[in-house]
Amino acid sequence: MAWHPEARRMRVDGTDVVVLSPEAYKRLDSFRRQAGAQASRMHALRQQLAAATATLDEIRQAAVRAACAAGPAKPDSECAGRELLAILARDAPAPGLPR
C-alpha cells in the first residue's frame, strides 16, 4: 500500500512550505535514495543494452559479408555464415539483409 506522509502547509516569509515530522522526513528521504539508486541501475542497464545492440549489429554485418562471400547456397548444405544470418534476421532484420 502506498505511504502518504502527513504534511502541514505553512507560509513563511511569503513562501509556501511543507512541514513534515522527523519520521516522515526520514522515510521520504529513504524513498528518494532508493529512487536514485534505481535510476542509476537503469542508466547502467541502458548502457549495457546499447553496447549489446551495437555488438549484435556488428555480428549481423559480419554474417551478411560471410553469406555474400559464400555465393549462392547449395540446396543440401549452407555455410555457417548463412545459418547465422538466418538466425539473426529472423527476429530483428536489419535494412538490406537478404531473407
Number of C-alpha atoms within 10 A of each C-alpha: 3 4 8 8 13 11 13 10 10 12 9 9 7 7 7 10 13 11 13 15 12 9 10 16 15 12 14 16 12 12 12 12 12 12 12 12 12 12 12 12 12 12 12 12 12 12 12 12 12 12 12 12 12 12 12 13 14 12 15 23 16 15 22 21 14 17 22 14 10 15 10 11 12 9 6 5 9 13 15 13 19 22 14 18 24 19 13 18 18 11 8 9 15 13 7 8 14 13 8
